[in-house]
Amino acid sequence: MSSEALARPLWRRLIGFNLLGGIVLGVAGFYFGWWLGHQIHAESLDFFGDTNQNDVALMLGYVFSVVGFLIGLGFARYPLARMLGKERTHTENEHGGSGRYFGLCTDHKVVGVQYLCGIGLFFFIGGLNAMLIRAELLQPSPQIFGAGNYLTLVGLHGTMMMGIMTSGVLGPFANYFVPLMIGARRMAFPRVEAITFWLLMAAGAILMTTLFFGGFPTGWTGYAPLNDQANFGFDSYIFFFALVGLSMMLLGLNMIATIITMRAPGLTWSRLPIFCWGAISTSILMVLAAPVLIAALLMVGFDRAVQTSFFLSSAGGSPYLFQNLFWFFGHPEVYVLALPGFGIILEILPVFARKPLWGYRIAVAGILGVALLSFFVWQHHLFVSGLNSSLRPFYMFSTEAISVPTGLVFLAGMATLWRAKIRYTVPMLFCLAWFFNFFIGGASGVFLSDVPSDVATHGSFFVMAHFHYTIMGGLIFAFFAAIYYWVPKMFGVMLSERLGKIHFWAMFIAFNSTFAPLFALGLMGQPRRVVTYPSHLEPLNIWVSVSAFVLGASMLVFLANVVYSLVFVRKPAPDNPWDSRSLEWQTPTPVPIENFERRPIIDTDPYDYGVPPVPLVPPGPAEAPAPG
Amino acid sequence: MSSIGGRVAAVAVAVVVVAALIGFYVANLTSSPPTVSAQSTTGNTVELTLKTEAAVGPQGGNPPWVSYLVKDDQGDWVHSTNFKVPAHSLVHVTVYQFDGESGLRNPFLSQVQGTVGDTMTVDGKLMGSIPPDEASHTFAVPQLNLIVPLPGVHEDAENQCEDGPCDLSQAHRTITFTIRTGEPGRYRWQCFVPCAAGFLAGFGGPMQTIGYMDGFLEVA
């Protein structure tokens, strides 16, 4: 925003292409689509009072609301100007004050911050849903929400966490730091980068509107035939995941193009920071898996709105097909959540272990191996869905085989810690906890990949415990490690170490206290997505719920830390507070809009700790690099 | 806003706004249909008048769903399944049943249990059970051992009600029975006929939603 623009009164600044304009046009677009749908679907012309479900109207409402939202944000200006033959700058709103955070901005650092705040918002809504779920499960029979709303809560929690958090690391941290790590000025496609964020926010808002349309009973998987039987509220699920898929696909394409084409001179593939390997492998999964999800959801939308029968067995379709399409996306998506965590952990470990990353090539092979194998395991979700029994051994062994490349990542991490002089900072504590949690998640996953034990535990709380250990214990712990590690560069202030450690210990203990007993509950027969349970399971459920509330409270400690450190104390962060050798820490704080004064030339590895000379690291106030 | 006071105020406002939003969200999720009291008659006797409709229509948030309705003090039909009756009293229940026959999967539920005399009347005729295939719904409170099977409107009946609100001039069955209430408490009642048309095996949707085929009997 120019100084002239900043001089205008606030009300005048609010009018224009920004978030407010996006919301206004988004709401207007919804009503236009709703009206249009009723014109097309002539059976019911009454607004909001019709007795028939007019899915056409609701879906068109969502389509036009997203289009209006993006136009309001200013995404149509550039293509329209180019179509009219006018020259426009390639950048958008990169200069100026805080206003650029509330609209289209092509600065990758602004987009990274936008992602962090936006994803944080939906992460806390998802977490709130988890608290409500556990409140209902304090008693064996439904007392607070009723069975229908309970299922909606479970669906909202799962869908929001699995959808929004797919970009939980790549969105904020890869967008912000990959260009810095590879010595680039920007991402390959800055407008595409910006639109991925705003599509995700539109998706989150659409998902929340399900509450106005009766919710949805399907959980996050949205299986047929439930997805056809579900009422209005399921349409929001379709649009949410389709938009998330679109956002993922574009984010992945942009990331791949950036890392391949925009690396600084000297930054060979063997010198690429391990976090970038995590980002590019995740991006490949996103690009290949997300289109399948989008196509499947389009087919579900047609089944619901215009009476096709792709997944309706009563009309010749196949519900089993939906399961296949969903999990062809869904299982790679699990690794979309896990792989960035691998990258973060291996990126941070050497910094605080003050040792080079052990077995860099082994770690890269592990990450790429997991990415490759993740496309060959999806049918282990269908062991009890009528899968041809002769296919079971293949998927059992392919799933179990994925533990081999995962083991390589563990090996690299563990060997990096071997005989290291570890600095137990908050990011490092989260990294160490990741090893503990992810190991339990991985080991319990063997029981679910193994056919006989999967048949016994499928659909139970055992499964829920397993994937919370891998996704929350893996991704979310890595996510917090990244926050504590990179916030000083992103915001120019240090987070409180003391509050950070309270947050860590409360979260780590409460997390394990919450999810470890779920293995037992699952083995004792408590099913997922069912609001009632046998009364003899009540004491353990109470234990889990109380632990979950403590886990929720630990998030409040984190929020308190953010407010305390960023709003009140504002302790300035040095340029390189952790004495890292990675390129992003060699920039000034705050990072200039151009990132680097001149393009850097890379002639060292990013993890050569203790290997003199260390030309990139200026002497800092913290501990000097340890010898040897 | 650079002063400490300004920052504290900004944080306080943010906390209040977030708390209000959370409160609104939870209130929305916990909202329940109103509790409608039975109409008192003489002494310890009250009247509870209900009807069932195959599709509740615009009276409910899910128009195509099968549902119960209850008559309030003013004689108006209210879309609710939460009923309040006095403790230690006789409750005369009348159900106008507009839905068709769908059949019981468990014939045991075709026997009237837990009412006074373990009987009911169907269109004025005293009965202790119904043919299982003719059942449309049940009014059952497991904690009180109460099960009343509700026969459906015959398939060939004329002037059937497809969408609510249904009128007594349309085809229906009239079921009456009396229950004797005991200690105060909140008792779950539900329909045990899988009657959720369009849902897998007839379960889900209205079968599990308070306000449709599921509710509470509040004995106070």
Interface residues (C-beta under 8 A of the other chain):
Chain A: G49 D50 T51 N52 Q53 L128 L132 S141 I144 F145 G146 A147 G148 N149 L151 T152 L153 L211 G214 P217 P225 L226 Q229 N231 V563 V567 F568
Chain B: I4 R7 A10 V11 I22 Y25 V26 N28 L29 T30 S32 A55 G57 P58 G61 N62 P63 P64 D163 R188 G198 F199 L200 G204 G205 Q208 T209 I210 D214
